[in-house]
Amino acid sequence: MKITKSQLKQIIMEELNETHYALGPLSVDVPDQYVMEKLAQVVDPIADVYNDLATPEEQETFEENLVKEIDEYVQQWRQQRGEEM
């Protein structure tokens, strides 16, 4: 199954909402334009890699590892900002 860049953005935003943002949900429809432009620079290549994977198993492994990597970065960034964990 191929995933579109828009679908990948939605998946990432949902994961961030569910896992990391206790202050309230992020809006995928009305985000800060600058932030979304920067996010697109990251998400577009990720979607390309995902779509190049040959099997659903590879895609699932990719998704799982991507979420783990995002989680680790978010935790690191929160620590750098001095937020409580």
C-alpha positions as CSV (number, residue, x, y, z in Angstrom):
1,M,0.0,0.0,0.0
2,K,1.4,3.4,-1.0
3,I,1.1,6.3,1.3
4,T,0.7,9.9,0.1
5,K,2.7,12.7,1.6
6,S,-0.5,14.2,3.0
7,Q,-1.4,10.9,4.7
8,L,2.1,10.7,6.2
9,K,1.8,14.2,7.5
10,Q,-1.5,13.3,9.1
11,I,0.0,10.2,10.7
12,I,2.9,12.1,12.1
13,M,0.6,14.9,13.5
14,E,-1.7,12.3,15.0
15,E,1.2,10.5,16.6
16,L,2.5,13.8,18.0
17,N,-0.9,14.7,19.3
18,E,-1.4,11.3,21.0
19,T,2.0,10.9,22.4
20,H,3.6,14.2,23.1
21,Y,1.4,17.2,23.3
22,A,-0.5,17.3,26.6
23,L,-1.4,21.0,26.2
24,G,-3.9,20.3,23.5
25,P,-4.2,19.0,20.0
26,L,-2.3,20.4,17.1
27,S,-4.2,21.5,14.0
28,V,-3.3,19.9,10.8
29,D,-5.6,22.2,8.9
30,V,-4.5,25.6,10.4
31,P,-0.9,25.2,11.5
32,D,1.7,27.9,11.5
33,Q,2.7,28.2,7.9
34,Y,6.5,28.4,8.5
35,V,6.4,25.3,10.7
36,M,4.4,23.4,8.1
37,E,6.8,24.4,5.3
38,K,9.7,23.1,7.4
39,L,7.8,19.9,8.2
40,A,7.2,19.3,4.5
41,Q,10.9,19.4,3.9
42,V,11.2,16.5,6.2
43,V,8.0,14.6,5.5
44,D,8.2,14.6,1.7
45,P,11.5,12.6,1.6
46,I,10.2,10.3,4.3
47,A,7.1,9.5,2.2
48,D,9.3,8.9,-0.8
49,V,11.4,6.3,1.2
50,Y,8.2,4.7,2.6
51,N,6.7,4.4,-0.9
52,D,9.9,2.8,-2.2
53,L,9.7,-0.1,0.3
54,A,8.8,-3.4,-1.4
55,T,6.5,-5.1,1.1
56,P,3.9,-4.2,3.7
57,E,6.2,-5.7,6.3
58,E,9.0,-3.3,5.4
59,Q,6.6,-0.5,5.5
60,E,5.3,-1.5,8.9
61,T,8.9,-1.8,10.3
62,F,9.7,1.6,8.8
63,E,6.6,3.2,10.5
64,E,7.5,1.7,13.8
65,N,11.0,2.9,13.7
66,L,10.0,6.3,12.5
67,V,7.7,6.7,15.4
68,K,10.5,5.6,17.8
69,E,12.9,8.1,16.3
70,I,10.4,10.9,16.5
71,D,9.7,10.1,20.1
72,E,13.4,10.2,21.0
73,Y,13.8,13.5,19.3
74,V,10.8,15.0,21.0
75,Q,12.0,13.9,24.4
76,Q,15.4,15.4,23.7
77,W,13.9,18.7,22.5
78,R,11.7,18.9,25.6
79,Q,14.7,18.3,27.8
80,Q,16.6,21.1,26.0
81,R,13.6,23.4,26.5
82,G,13.6,22.5,30.2
83,E,10.2,21.0,30.2
84,E,9.1,18.5,32.8
85,M,9.1,14.9,31.6
